[in-house]
Every structure is written in C-alpha cells, then in structure tokens.
C-alpha cells in the first residue's frame, strides 16, 4: 500500500513533468494537438497491460504458512491474501472504441504528415540569412522580367475570374412556421365523430381510419382547416383560398416582423403547394397582399409532393447566384380543404389520417453583411428523382376511385421505393459530407466485395459523424422508424421528427422547418453544428439540404413550440 509520503512524492513528480512539457517546445512539436485525442486510447491500453500483469502476479501467489516461534511453543498461522476483482477491461473494449481512434487518426493525417516538412523547411531557412535570400530573389527577377510579367498577369486575371464566378454564399437569415389558433385543433374523438356524421364512410372505413389514427404517431392537438370543422364539411374553392391565405400570410407576417425586412426588399419569391394551384397563383396572392415590387422573380411549384420544400430552397439558391445583393423568400405549405377524400378505398383514406394544416416562410440572402445576423449557411442540396421507374412514379398518385371521388392513393410499395430513393440520395451526398475515414471504410468494403465475391455485409456509413442534427420529414411513424433503423440513429436524433408528427401531424413540405424549430427550442444548436434536412415526395423524390449553424441559436419567441416546448418529448405508444 502506498504511504502518504510516497503519494506526495508521486504528485510532486507529476507536477514537474507537466511543467516540463508545457515549457518544452520540442515536446510540443513532437506531440501536436491532434495527439491529445489519442491519449485516452493509449491510457486504456496501458491500463489493460498493467491490470493483466497484476492479475498474473496475484493469482500466482498461494497462501503460505507463517511460522512464529516463542521459546518451546511453535504456532503456525495461515494468512489469506484477499483482493477485489477488477473489471475485465478486455471485455469492455469493442470495435466502437477502435473505430473512434481510427477516425481521429485519419482526420488528422495531414497534420501528422506536414510536421516533417515544416521541420525541414525551418532547418533549411536557418542555413541562409534573410539578406541572402532577398538578394537571390532579386537576381532571379532581374533576369526573368518577361516571365514575371506574364505570371503576374495570369495571376491577376485568374483571381479576377475566380472572384467574379465563385458561388455566392446563401444565408438563412430567419424563418417562421405558422401556428394555427386553438379552435382548429382536432383530437381523435372529434375526427371520428365528424367522419361518421358526413355519411360518406361505411363502418369498415371508419374502423380502418380509427386504427390508422391510433398507430400514426399523431397527438390530440393537430389542426384542421375551418372548412373541415363544419358539418357537413364545405370544401369549396373559396374555403381553400381562405386556408391558403391564413397559413401563408400568418407565416410571412411573423417573418417580416421578426427580421425587420420590408416586403419591397424581396427580389425572389418561391411558393410550393402540391395539391392546390388556383389562378391567379399562390405566389401572385402574396405579391398582391404585400405589394411586392414589379420586377420580382416569382415562382409557383405545384404537384411536387412533400419534398418540394427542399426543391424550392434549391431553386432560390440558384436564383441568388444570378441576382446580386438581394433577398429570397421561400413559402412551403399544403392545402387540406379541397383534398379530403370522401370515399371508402383504403389506400386513399390514409392521407385523411396523417395530413394537417401547417406552413413555413424562409428568408434567404446572398448579402455578405447578413452573415453576422444569419442563423445558418446553406452548404449542400442534393436531389434524387426516381420518376423513370413506373412503380416509383405511381406510388403516391392522385386519382379518382370507382365512384368518381378524388383522393391521393398510397402504394404498398411506398417504403421500399422510399428506401431505394434514400440509398441513391445518400450515395451522392456521402462524399460531400462524410469524413475521409468513413469514405475509406466504405470504399474498401466495396472493393473487397467486388474482388472476393463473398457475402460481405455492405458497410453503412456513419452519418452521425457528418451531422449533429437530423430533420427527417414527418411523413408518418413508419418513415421515421425505417430511417432510424437504416441510418443507425439514436432516439435523440429522431426526436424532433417524432415530436413534430405528434404535435402538428404531417404538414407536408413544411414539416422539416417545424422540426428545426423544435431543435432550436431545446437549445441544442451550437455554432458550427450541421443540420441535415431530408424529405420524400411524390414522383418519387428524395431531397436533402445541409445547413451549417453560424452561431449558437437561441429559442425564438415566435416559434410554434414556444407554448409547449417544456411538455416535450412525450412518451409515444408504439
């Protein structure tokens, strides 16, 4: 057992060693900052070696008789050596720890390789004085004037072309999500009561909707438009316009008031709504309401499904590369009023149970002065379209049933098709966002499978190394479950998607913004964090947007979660 004196000596020597390390430039050179991350791993392995040595020593010691003699009396006493069994560290170390060390090593391999070059450069520079170096440089320039002029001209021209043609940064200044009034809430009981009172559904259809509703992951506080709260419902064109105006204008009013941007400053407007496309368009309704300027570039995207929000962001990004020093507003919504299905075809009843009222408005800018106040910077947008495949094209399909009633039919192959679209999308996105260590593992696995023709399990890249937050389209509980499983995400990573589905339902293309608002409401977004928004839509499409946080984002007062964020997360019945 170590005495107090020996303990003090050990502590003193440790302090001396730390001081020497801090004061020694050679040691700091030999152990650069990236080595700090490997120290816990080295410590673990050294602990294992020490433990094994001690364990071998202790097990080799057997109880020995201790003989004590006093005069003619001799006694023999057996002394047992007891020791507490240490945990078996060899059993606790698994592939996860080795993989973590591998990622650290590969991520800092350039730093490791650059150290010898830096040392050689410094040593060579000491062999020649500064005056000698300047004199040699001047001699070279005197005899190569033409070359210097040509190189300088090429350098200036190339720099000018690069500055003029380089992609402009796109900043997300702020966004707003529509928060419907409480009188539009539709709990399960009201939903089933109104469905029965319409008289359009038979008992089989009512029971089917009840089961879907209970297993959907939706809560008791989702919202329906005003027209669907009346008995009988009034799905007229006028009522659909009222719903669209309430959602779009509600989100835009909040956005303009919080950012201080004048509507006249908007140069680009993109609106997406899949199922409601009146004439004049929804974008024209916004131009008329806020008296936007006459030369505004406005776009109205229809029929593109729940992934159209990311498509609208991509379109706005491309327009911001052309239009200098301007703002772009992206409005994403869906209309429920005229798209409620009043028939008894099971595949067309599912949207009735999932889709709810919601919308968002996003303010983008390419002005460098807006970087200081912006929340995020757009890093990547990756779009995947599987429309060339007939099954994918028809898996989400608007049609009429045998009785002539219109609705949206969902195919049984939807999840399989969504998985294929996701695979294609992340295959393109992976090289853009994954660390080199993950790419090497994926590449080596692919090569091994091709060469050896063995049933090698394909390596699934760890996207948790590339992203800090995940905003998965809240299309339904099944969609979230499959992505959580296939991407090997934790419950925390999909918490925003599940809670958004529970609180607001499937709000179509705007759901990814309700999810981001949830993450911000929980104060989880820090400067430098990366957010992955991924959405699926008819066609069939899978689209991704990657954002980088420019600052630590605090909860917004205008957030749709501001009145209930403390109640979440809630426990869901699976």
C-alpha positions as CSV (number, residue, x, y, z in Angstrom):
1,X,0.0,0.0,0.0
2,X,1.3,3.4,-0.9
3,X,2.1,5.7,2.1
4,X,1.1,9.4,2.3
5,X,4.8,10.4,1.8
6,X,5.1,8.3,-1.4
7,X,1.8,9.8,-2.7
8,X,3.1,13.3,-2.2
9,X,6.3,12.5,-4.0
10,X,4.4,11.0,-6.9
11,X,2.1,14.0,-7.1
12,X,5.1,16.3,-7.0
13,X,6.9,14.5,-9.8
14,X,3.8,14.6,-11.9
15,X,3.5,18.3,-11.5
16,X,7.2,18.7,-12.5
17,X,6.6,16.6,-15.6
18,X,3.6,18.7,-16.6
19,X,5.7,21.9,-16.2
20,X,8.5,20.5,-18.3
21,X,6.0,19.5,-21.0
22,X,4.4,22.9,-21.0
23,X,7.8,24.7,-21.2
24,X,9.4,22.4,-23.7
25,X,8.8,23.5,-27.4
26,X,10.4,20.3,-28.6
27,X,7.8,18.2,-26.7
28,X,5.0,20.3,-28.0
29,X,6.3,19.8,-31.5
30,X,6.5,16.1,-31.1
31,X,3.0,15.9,-29.6
32,X,0.8,18.2,-31.7
33,X,-2.8,19.0,-30.6
34,X,-4.3,16.1,-32.6
35,X,-2.4,13.7,-30.4
36,X,-4.5,14.8,-27.4
37,X,-7.4,12.8,-28.7
38,X,-5.4,9.6,-28.8
39,X,-4.2,9.8,-25.2
40,X,-7.4,8.3,-23.8
41,X,-7.0,5.3,-26.1
42,X,-3.3,4.9,-25.1
43,X,-4.3,5.2,-21.4
44,X,-6.9,2.5,-21.9
45,X,-4.4,0.0,-23.4
46,X,-1.8,0.8,-20.8
47,X,-4.4,0.1,-18.1
48,X,-5.1,-3.3,-19.6
49,X,-1.4,-4.2,-19.6
50,X,-1.0,-3.1,-16.0
51,X,-4.1,-5.0,-15.0
52,X,-3.0,-8.2,-16.7
53,X,0.4,-8.1,-15.1
54,X,-1.1,-7.5,-11.6
55,X,-3.7,-10.2,-12.2
56,X,-1.0,-12.8,-13.1
57,X,1.2,-11.8,-10.2
58,X,-1.7,-12.1,-7.7
59,X,-3.0,-15.4,-9.0
60,X,0.5,-16.9,-8.8
61,X,0.7,-16.1,-5.0
62,X,-0.7,-19.0,-3.0
63,X,-1.4,-18.9,0.8
64,X,1.9,-19.7,2.6
65,X,2.1,-20.8,6.3
66,X,3.6,-18.3,8.6
67,X,5.6,-19.9,11.5
68,X,6.2,-18.0,14.7
69,X,8.4,-19.5,17.4
70,X,8.5,-18.3,21.1
71,X,10.6,-20.5,23.3
72,X,9.4,-24.0,23.1
73,X,6.0,-23.0,21.7
74,X,5.7,-23.0,17.9
75,X,2.5,-21.9,16.2
76,X,1.6,-22.0,12.5
77,X,-0.8,-19.4,11.1
78,X,-2.1,-19.3,7.6
79,X,-2.5,-15.8,6.1
80,X,-5.0,-15.4,3.2
81,X,-4.4,-12.6,0.7
82,X,-7.7,-11.2,-0.4
83,X,-8.0,-8.8,-3.4
84,X,-11.1,-7.3,-5.1
85,X,-11.6,-8.4,-8.6
86,X,-11.1,-5.5,-11.1
87,X,-13.4,-5.2,-14.1
88,X,-12.3,-7.1,-17.2
89,X,-11.3,-4.2,-19.4
90,X,-10.7,-6.6,-22.3
91,X,-14.4,-7.3,-22.4
92,X,-15.4,-3.7,-22.4
93,X,-13.3,-2.6,-25.4
94,X,-15.1,-3.2,-28.6
95,X,-15.0,-2.2,-32.2
96,X,-16.6,1.2,-31.4
97,X,-13.5,2.4,-29.5
98,X,-11.1,1.2,-32.1
99,X,-13.2,2.9,-34.8
100,X,-13.2,6.1,-32.9
101,X,-9.4,6.1,-32.7
102,X,-9.2,5.3,-36.4
103,X,-11.4,8.3,-37.2
104,X,-9.2,10.6,-35.2
105,X,-6.1,9.3,-36.8
106,X,-7.4,9.6,-40.4
107,X,-8.9,13.1,-39.7
108,X,-5.6,14.5,-38.6
109,X,-3.3,12.5,-41.0
110,X,-2.4,15.7,-43.0
111,X,-1.3,17.4,-39.8
112,X,0.9,14.4,-39.0
113,X,2.4,14.3,-42.5
114,X,3.1,18.0,-42.5
115,X,5.2,18.1,-39.4
116,X,8.4,16.7,-41.0
117,X,8.0,19.1,-43.9
118,X,7.7,22.1,-41.5
119,X,10.7,20.9,-39.6
120,X,12.8,20.6,-42.7
121,X,11.7,24.0,-44.0
122,X,12.6,25.7,-40.8
123,X,16.0,24.0,-40.7
124,X,16.8,25.0,-44.2
125,X,15.7,28.6,-43.6
126,X,18.2,28.9,-40.8
127,X,21.1,27.9,-43.1
128,X,20.7,31.2,-45.1
129,X,20.2,34.7,-43.8
130,X,17.3,36.9,-44.8
131,X,19.5,39.3,-46.7
132,X,21.0,36.4,-48.8
133,X,17.5,35.1,-49.6
134,X,16.3,38.6,-50.7
135,X,19.4,39.1,-52.8
136,X,19.0,35.8,-54.6
137,X,15.3,36.6,-55.3
138,X,16.2,40.0,-56.7
139,X,18.8,38.4,-59.0
140,X,16.3,35.9,-60.3
141,X,13.7,38.6,-61.0
142,X,16.2,40.8,-62.9
143,X,16.9,38.1,-65.5
144,X,13.3,36.9,-65.8
145,X,11.3,40.1,-66.2
146,X,9.1,38.7,-69.0
147,X,8.3,35.6,-67.1
148,X,7.4,37.7,-64.0
149,X,5.1,40.0,-66.0
150,X,3.3,37.1,-67.7
151,X,2.9,35.2,-64.5
152,X,1.6,38.3,-62.7
153,X,-0.9,39.0,-65.5
154,X,-2.1,35.4,-65.4
155,X,-2.4,35.5,-61.7
156,X,-4.4,38.8,-61.7
157,X,-6.7,37.6,-64.5
158,X,-7.3,34.2,-62.8
159,X,-8.0,35.8,-59.5
160,X,-10.5,38.2,-61.0
161,X,-12.3,35.4,-62.9
162,X,-12.5,33.3,-59.7
163,X,-13.8,36.2,-57.6
164,X,-16.4,37.0,-60.2
165,X,-17.6,33.4,-60.9
166,X,-17.2,31.8,-57.5
167,X,-20.5,30.6,-55.9
168,X,-22.1,33.1,-53.6
169,X,-22.8,32.1,-50.1
170,X,-26.5,31.7,-49.3
171,X,-27.5,32.6,-45.7
172,X,-30.7,31.7,-43.9
173,X,-31.5,34.9,-42.0
174,X,-34.5,33.5,-40.3
175,X,-37.7,31.5,-40.8
176,X,-41.2,31.3,-39.4
177,X,-43.7,28.5,-39.0
178,X,-47.5,29.0,-38.9
179,X,-49.1,28.4,-35.6
180,X,-52.9,27.8,-36.1
181,X,-55.4,29.0,-33.5
182,X,-56.6,26.6,-30.8
183,X,-60.1,26.4,-32.2
184,X,-58.8,24.5,-35.2
185,X,-57.5,21.6,-33.1
186,X,-58.8,18.2,-33.9
187,X,-58.5,15.5,-31.3
188,X,-59.2,11.8,-32.2
189,X,-62.8,11.9,-30.9
190,X,-63.7,14.9,-33.0
191,X,-62.0,13.4,-36.0
192,X,-64.0,10.2,-35.8
193,X,-67.3,12.0,-34.9
194,X,-67.1,14.3,-37.9
195,X,-66.1,11.4,-40.2
196,X,-69.2,9.5,-39.1
197,X,-71.5,12.4,-39.4
198,X,-70.5,13.1,-43.0
199,X,-72.3,9.9,-44.0
200,X,-69.7,9.2,-46.7
201,X,-67.8,6.4,-44.9
202,X,-69.0,2.9,-44.2
203,X,-68.2,1.1,-40.9
204,X,-65.2,-0.7,-42.4
205,X,-63.7,2.6,-43.5
206,X,-64.4,4.2,-40.2
207,X,-62.7,1.4,-38.3
208,X,-59.8,1.5,-40.7
209,X,-59.3,5.2,-40.1
210,X,-59.5,4.7,-36.3
211,X,-56.7,2.1,-36.4
212,X,-54.5,4.2,-38.6
213,X,-55.0,7.3,-36.4
214,X,-54.1,5.4,-33.2
215,X,-50.9,4.0,-34.8
216,X,-50.0,7.1,-36.8
217,X,-48.0,8.8,-34.0
218,X,-50.2,11.9,-34.2
219,X,-51.3,13.6,-30.9
220,X,-54.5,15.2,-29.8
221,X,-53.6,18.8,-30.8
222,X,-53.1,18.7,-34.5
223,X,-55.1,21.2,-36.7
224,X,-57.7,21.0,-39.5
225,X,-58.8,24.0,-41.7
226,X,-62.1,25.8,-40.8
227,X,-64.0,24.2,-43.7
228,X,-63.4,20.7,-42.2
229,X,-64.8,21.7,-38.8
230,X,-68.3,22.3,-40.1
231,X,-70.9,19.5,-40.5
232,X,-71.2,18.8,-43.3
233,X,-67.7,20.0,-44.5
234,X,-67.6,22.8,-47.1
235,X,-64.6,22.0,-49.3
236,X,-65.2,24.9,-51.7
237,X,-62.6,27.0,-53.7
238,X,-63.3,30.0,-51.5
239,X,-62.7,28.0,-48.4
240,X,-59.4,26.6,-49.9
241,X,-58.3,30.2,-50.6
242,X,-59.1,31.2,-47.0
243,X,-56.9,28.3,-45.7
244,X,-54.0,29.2,-48.0
245,X,-54.2,32.9,-47.0
246,X,-54.3,32.2,-43.3
247,X,-51.3,29.9,-43.5
248,X,-49.1,31.8,-45.9
249,X,-49.9,35.3,-44.6
250,X,-49.6,34.1,-41.0
251,X,-46.0,32.8,-41.5
252,X,-45.0,35.8,-43.7
253,X,-46.3,38.4,-41.2
254,X,-44.2,36.7,-38.4
255,X,-41.1,36.6,-40.7
256,X,-41.3,40.2,-41.7
257,X,-41.9,41.5,-38.2
258,X,-39.0,39.5,-36.6
259,X,-36.4,40.2,-39.3
260,X,-37.4,43.9,-40.0
261,X,-37.2,43.2,-43.7
262,X,-39.5,45.3,-45.9
263,X,-41.6,43.4,-48.5
264,X,-40.2,45.7,-51.2
265,X,-36.7,44.4,-50.5
266,X,-37.6,40.9,-51.6
267,X,-36.2,40.1,-55.1
268,X,-37.1,36.4,-55.4
269,X,-40.3,34.6,-54.3
270,X,-40.8,30.8,-54.5
271,X,-44.0,29.2,-53.3
272,X,-44.7,25.4,-53.3
273,X,-48.0,23.7,-52.7
274,X,-48.6,20.4,-54.2
275,X,-52.4,19.9,-54.4
276,X,-53.9,23.4,-54.5
277,X,-53.0,25.5,-57.6
278,X,-55.6,28.2,-58.3
279,X,-55.5,31.0,-60.8
280,X,-54.1,33.6,-60.0
281,X,-51.3,31.5,-58.4
282,X,-50.4,31.4,-54.7
283,X,-47.3,33.5,-55.4
284,X,-49.5,36.1,-57.0
285,X,-51.6,36.2,-53.9
286,X,-48.5,37.0,-51.9
287,X,-47.4,39.7,-54.4
288,X,-50.8,41.3,-54.2
289,X,-51.1,41.1,-50.4
290,X,-47.7,42.6,-49.6
291,X,-47.4,44.9,-52.8
292,X,-44.1,43.4,-53.8
293,X,-42.1,45.2,-56.4
294,X,-42.8,44.8,-60.1
295,X,-39.6,43.1,-61.2
296,X,-39.7,40.4,-58.6
297,X,-38.8,36.9,-59.8
298,X,-41.7,34.8,-58.6
299,X,-42.2,31.0,-59.0
300,X,-45.1,28.7,-58.1
301,X,-44.3,25.0,-57.7
302,X,-47.2,22.5,-57.8
303,X,-47.6,18.7,-57.7
304,X,-44.1,18.0,-56.3
305,X,-45.2,16.4,-53.0
306,X,-43.7,16.7,-49.6
307,X,-40.1,17.1,-50.8
308,X,-40.9,20.3,-52.6
309,X,-39.7,22.5,-49.8
310,X,-36.1,21.4,-50.4
311,X,-36.7,21.9,-54.2
312,X,-37.9,25.4,-53.5
313,X,-34.7,26.1,-51.5
314,X,-32.6,24.8,-54.3
315,X,-34.4,27.0,-56.8
316,X,-34.0,30.0,-54.6
317,X,-30.3,29.2,-54.2
318,X,-29.7,29.1,-57.9
319,X,-31.6,32.4,-58.4
320,X,-29.4,34.0,-55.7
321,X,-26.3,33.1,-57.7
322,X,-27.6,35.3,-60.5
323,X,-29.3,38.1,-58.7
324,X,-26.8,40.2,-56.7
325,X,-27.4,41.6,-53.2
326,X,-31.0,40.6,-52.7
327,X,-33.3,38.5,-50.6
328,X,-35.3,35.4,-51.4
329,X,-38.4,34.2,-49.6
330,X,-39.5,30.5,-49.8
331,X,-43.0,29.7,-48.7
332,X,-43.9,26.0,-48.2
333,X,-47.4,24.8,-47.5
334,X,-50.2,22.3,-48.3
335,X,-53.9,22.7,-48.7
336,X,-56.3,20.3,-46.9
337,X,-59.7,21.8,-47.7
338,X,-60.2,20.6,-51.2
339,X,-58.2,17.4,-50.9
340,X,-60.1,15.5,-48.3
341,X,-61.2,12.1,-49.6
342,X,-64.8,11.2,-49.1
343,X,-64.7,7.6,-50.3
344,X,-64.1,4.1,-49.0
345,X,-60.9,3.0,-50.8
346,X,-58.4,2.0,-48.1
347,X,-55.2,3.2,-49.8
348,X,-56.8,6.7,-50.3
349,X,-58.0,7.0,-46.7
350,X,-54.5,7.1,-45.2
351,X,-53.8,10.8,-46.1
352,X,-57.0,11.8,-44.3
353,X,-55.5,10.5,-41.0
354,X,-52.0,12.0,-41.5
355,X,-52.1,15.4,-43.2
356,X,-52.7,18.5,-41.2
357,X,-52.6,22.3,-41.5
358,X,-49.1,23.9,-41.5
359,X,-46.8,26.2,-43.4
360,X,-43.4,27.9,-43.3
361,X,-41.7,31.0,-44.7
362,X,-37.9,31.2,-45.0
363,X,-35.8,34.3,-45.7
364,X,-32.6,33.7,-47.6
365,X,-29.9,36.2,-48.5
366,X,-26.7,36.4,-50.6
367,X,-25.6,39.7,-48.9
368,X,-22.3,39.3,-47.1
369,X,-23.5,41.9,-44.5
370,X,-26.2,39.4,-43.4
371,X,-23.8,36.8,-42.3
372,X,-23.4,38.3,-38.9
373,X,-27.1,38.0,-38.1
374,X,-28.0,34.9,-40.1
375,X,-28.7,31.6,-38.4
376,X,-27.4,29.2,-41.0
377,X,-25.5,28.9,-44.2
378,X,-26.6,26.6,-47.0
379,X,-23.9,24.0,-47.6
380,X,-25.4,21.4,-50.0
381,X,-28.6,20.5,-51.7
382,X,-28.8,17.0,-53.2
383,X,-31.9,16.0,-55.2
384,X,-32.9,12.5,-56.3
385,X,-35.7,11.7,-58.8
386,X,-36.9,8.1,-59.4
387,X,-39.7,9.0,-61.8
388,X,-38.3,6.9,-64.6
389,X,-39.5,3.8,-62.7
390,X,-43.2,3.1,-63.1
391,X,-43.7,1.8,-59.6
392,X,-41.9,4.8,-58.1
393,X,-44.0,7.1,-60.3
394,X,-47.3,5.7,-59.2
395,X,-46.6,5.0,-55.5
396,X,-48.1,8.4,-54.5
397,X,-50.8,9.1,-57.1
398,X,-53.8,11.4,-57.2
399,X,-56.7,9.8,-58.9
400,X,-60.5,9.1,-58.7
401,X,-61.9,5.9,-57.2
402,X,-64.6,3.8,-58.8
403,X,-67.3,6.2,-57.6
404,X,-65.5,9.2,-59.1
405,X,-64.3,10.6,-55.8
406,X,-60.8,12.2,-55.9
407,X,-58.0,11.4,-53.5
408,X,-54.4,10.6,-53.1
409,X,-53.6,6.8,-53.2
410,X,-50.5,5.5,-51.3
411,X,-49.0,2.2,-52.7
412,X,-48.0,-0.7,-50.5
413,X,-44.5,-0.5,-52.1
414,X,-44.0,3.1,-50.8
415,X,-41.5,2.2,-48.0
416,X,-39.4,0.0,-50.4
417,X,-39.4,2.8,-53.0
418,X,-38.5,5.4,-50.4
419,X,-35.6,3.2,-49.3
420,X,-34.2,3.0,-52.8
421,X,-34.5,6.7,-53.3
422,X,-32.8,7.3,-50.0
423,X,-30.0,5.0,-51.0
424,X,-29.4,6.9,-54.2
425,X,-29.5,10.2,-52.4
426,X,-27.0,9.4,-49.7
427,X,-24.7,7.8,-52.2
428,X,-24.4,11.3,-53.8
429,X,-24.5,13.2,-50.5
430,X,-21.9,10.9,-48.7
431,X,-18.7,12.1,-50.5
432,X,-19.7,15.7,-49.9
433,X,-20.2,15.5,-46.1
434,X,-18.7,12.3,-44.7
435,X,-15.2,12.4,-43.2
436,X,-12.4,10.8,-45.2
437,X,-12.2,7.9,-42.7
438,X,-15.8,6.9,-43.4
439,X,-15.3,7.1,-47.2
440,X,-12.2,4.9,-47.0
441,X,-14.1,2.3,-45.0
442,X,-17.0,2.3,-47.5
443,X,-14.6,2.1,-50.4
444,X,-12.5,-0.7,-49.0
445,X,-15.7,-2.7,-48.2
446,X,-16.9,-2.2,-51.7
447,X,-13.6,-3.3,-53.3
448,X,-13.4,-6.4,-51.1
449,X,-16.9,-7.4,-52.1
450,X,-16.2,-7.0,-55.8
451,X,-12.8,-8.8,-55.7
452,X,-13.5,-11.7,-53.4
453,X,-17.2,-12.3,-54.4
454,X,-18.1,-13.1,-50.9
455,X,-21.2,-12.3,-49.0
456,X,-19.6,-9.3,-47.3
457,X,-22.1,-7.2,-45.5
458,X,-22.2,-3.7,-47.1
459,X,-20.7,-1.0,-44.9
460,X,-23.3,1.6,-43.9
461,X,-21.5,5.0,-43.4
462,X,-22.0,6.6,-40.0
463,X,-23.8,9.9,-40.9
464,X,-23.7,10.9,-37.2
465,X,-20.0,11.8,-37.8
466,X,-21.2,14.3,-40.5
467,X,-24.3,15.8,-38.9
468,X,-25.2,17.0,-35.5
469,X,-29.0,17.2,-36.1
470,X,-31.5,15.4,-38.3
471,X,-34.7,16.8,-39.6
472,X,-36.5,13.8,-41.2
473,X,-39.7,14.6,-43.0
474,X,-42.6,13.7,-40.6
475,X,-44.5,11.7,-43.2
476,X,-45.6,9.1,-40.7
477,X,-44.3,6.8,-38.0
478,X,-43.2,4.1,-40.4
479,X,-41.0,6.5,-42.4
480,X,-39.2,7.7,-39.2
481,X,-38.8,4.2,-37.9
482,X,-37.2,3.0,-41.1
483,X,-34.7,5.9,-41.3
484,X,-33.8,5.5,-37.7
485,X,-33.1,1.8,-38.3
486,X,-31.3,2.1,-41.6
487,X,-29.1,5.1,-40.7
488,X,-28.4,3.6,-37.2
489,X,-29.7,6.8,-35.5
490,X,-30.4,7.1,-31.8
491,X,-33.8,8.1,-30.4
492,X,-32.4,11.6,-29.7
493,X,-31.6,12.1,-33.4
494,X,-35.2,11.3,-34.5
495,X,-36.8,13.0,-31.5
496,X,-37.6,16.2,-33.5
497,X,-39.3,14.3,-36.2
498,X,-41.4,12.2,-33.8
499,X,-42.5,15.2,-31.7
500,X,-43.4,17.2,-34.8
501,X,-45.5,14.4,-36.1
502,X,-47.2,14.2,-32.6
503,X,-47.8,17.9,-32.2
504,X,-48.6,19.1,-35.8
505,X,-49.1,16.0,-37.9
506,X,-47.8,15.7,-41.4
507,X,-47.6,19.3,-42.6
508,X,-46.1,18.1,-45.9
509,X,-43.1,20.2,-47.2
510,X,-43.0,22.5,-44.2
511,X,-42.5,19.7,-41.6
512,X,-38.7,19.9,-41.7
513,X,-38.9,23.5,-40.5
514,X,-41.2,22.6,-37.6
515,X,-38.5,20.0,-36.7
516,X,-35.7,22.6,-36.8
517,X,-37.8,24.9,-34.6
518,X,-38.1,22.1,-32.1
519,X,-34.3,21.5,-32.0
520,X,-33.8,25.2,-31.5
521,X,-36.5,25.3,-28.8
522,X,-34.5,22.7,-26.9
523,X,-31.4,24.9,-27.3
524,X,-29.3,22.2,-29.0
525,X,-28.0,24.1,-31.9
526,X,-24.4,25.4,-31.4
527,X,-22.1,27.3,-33.7
528,X,-20.6,25.0,-36.3
529,X,-23.3,22.3,-36.0
530,X,-24.5,20.8,-39.2
531,X,-28.2,20.1,-39.8
532,X,-29.5,17.5,-42.4
533,X,-33.0,18.1,-43.7
534,X,-34.3,15.1,-45.7
535,X,-37.7,14.9,-47.3
536,X,-39.6,12.4,-49.6
537,X,-42.3,13.3,-52.1
538,X,-44.4,12.0,-55.0
539,X,-42.7,11.3,-58.2
540,X,-40.8,9.6,-56.4
541,X,-38.2,12.1,-55.0
542,X,-35.8,12.2,-52.1
543,X,-34.1,15.5,-51.5
544,X,-31.6,16.7,-48.9
545,X,-30.4,20.1,-47.7
546,X,-27.4,20.6,-45.4
547,X,-27.1,23.7,-43.3
548,X,-24.2,24.9,-41.1
549,X,-25.0,27.0,-38.0
550,X,-23.2,30.3,-38.0
551,X,-24.0,31.0,-34.3
552,X,-25.5,29.4,-31.3
553,X,-29.2,29.6,-31.9
554,X,-31.5,30.6,-29.1
555,X,-35.2,29.7,-28.9
556,X,-37.3,32.2,-30.9
557,X,-40.2,34.0,-29.3
558,X,-42.3,33.4,-32.4
559,X,-41.6,29.7,-32.5
560,X,-44.7,27.4,-32.9
561,X,-43.3,25.4,-30.0
562,X,-43.0,28.4,-27.6
563,X,-46.2,27.5,-25.7
564,X,-45.5,23.8,-25.3
565,X,-41.8,23.0,-25.7
566,X,-41.5,22.2,-22.0
567,X,-44.0,19.4,-22.3
568,X,-41.9,17.6,-24.9
569,X,-40.6,15.0,-25.5
570,X,-43.6,12.9,-24.7
571,X,-43.8,9.1,-24.5
572,X,-45.3,7.6,-27.6
573,X,-47.4,4.5,-27.7
574,X,-45.8,2.2,-30.3
